[in-house]
Amino acid sequence: MAGKRKPRGADFKAKVALAALRERKTVSELAKQFEVHPTQIHQWRKQLLEGAIEVFEPGSRGRPSSDEARESRELYEQIGRLKMELEWLKKKAAQFD
């Protein structure tokens, strides 16, 4: 019976994939060192190479994350409400002059 799967974090996967890209050790040596199956190392290496293209695409840094987009949307709503309140206060102040 095979052992239980160990959850691996993204930092671990990146470390193993970068070691595989360096090619200082064979995949089987890396598999023994990191206690991972060689096929898994090949998959992580392939994912790293495919994802590396996105880093150098134009405009990839300017994309806001979903949290940033939500926060900016909330801030624009608040600005709109404050502008409406300011206009209302200006009208009321003009009535008293």
C-alpha positions in Angstrom: 0.0 0.0 0.0 1.3 3.4 -1.0 2.0 6.1 1.7 -0.3 9.1 2.2 0.2 12.1 0.0 2.0 15.1 1.5 0.6 18.5 0.7 3.3 20.6 -0.9 3.3 24.4 -0.9 4.0 26.6 -3.9 7.4 27.6 -2.4 8.5 24.0 -2.2 7.3 23.3 -5.7 9.1 26.3 -7.1 12.3 25.3 -5.3 12.2 21.8 -6.8 11.4 23.1 -10.3 14.2 25.6 -10.2 16.6 23.0 -9.1 15.5 20.8 -12.0 16.0 23.8 -14.4 19.5 24.3 -13.2 20.4 20.8 -14.2 23.2 20.4 -11.7 21.7 17.2 -10.5 19.7 14.5 -12.3 16.0 14.3 -11.8 16.4 11.0 -9.9 18.9 12.7 -7.6 16.5 15.5 -7.0 13.7 13.0 -6.4 15.7 11.4 -3.6 16.8 14.7 -2.1 13.3 16.2 -2.0 11.5 12.9 -1.5 9.3 13.4 -4.5 8.5 11.2 -7.5 10.6 12.1 -10.6 7.4 12.4 -12.7 6.2 15.1 -10.3 9.4 17.0 -10.8 9.0 16.9 -14.5 5.4 18.3 -14.2 6.5 21.1 -11.8 9.3 22.0 -14.2 6.9 22.1 -17.1 4.5 24.3 -15.2 7.2 26.7 -14.2 8.4 27.0 -17.8 4.8 27.6 -19.0 4.1 30.2 -16.3 7.3 32.0 -16.8 6.0 33.4 -20.1 3.3 35.3 -18.2 5.9 37.2 -16.2 7.3 38.9 -19.3 4.0 39.6 -21.1 3.3 43.4 -21.4 0.8 44.7 -18.9 1.0 41.7 -16.6 2.1 43.8 -13.7 -0.7 46.3 -14.1 -3.5 43.8 -13.6 -5.1 44.4 -10.2 -6.0 41.4 -8.1 -9.6 40.8 -7.2 -9.0 42.3 -3.7 -7.6 45.4 -5.2 -10.4 45.7 -7.7 -13.0 45.3 -4.9 -11.3 47.8 -2.7 -11.0 50.4 -5.5 -14.7 49.9 -6.3 -15.7 50.5 -2.7 -13.5 53.6 -2.6 -15.2 55.0 -5.8 -18.6 54.4 -4.3 -17.6 56.3 -1.1 -16.3 59.2 -3.2 -19.6 59.3 -5.0 -21.6 59.4 -1.8 -19.3 62.1 -0.3 -19.7 64.3 -3.5 -23.5 64.0 -3.2 -23.4 65.0 0.4 -21.2 67.9 -0.3 -23.5 69.2 -3.0 -26.5 68.8 -0.7 -24.7 70.8 2.0 -23.7 73.5 -0.4 -27.4 73.9 -1.4 -28.5 74.0 2.2 -25.8 76.6 3.1 -26.8 78.8 0.2 -30.4 78.9 1.5 -29.2 80.4 4.8 -27.1 83.1 3.2 
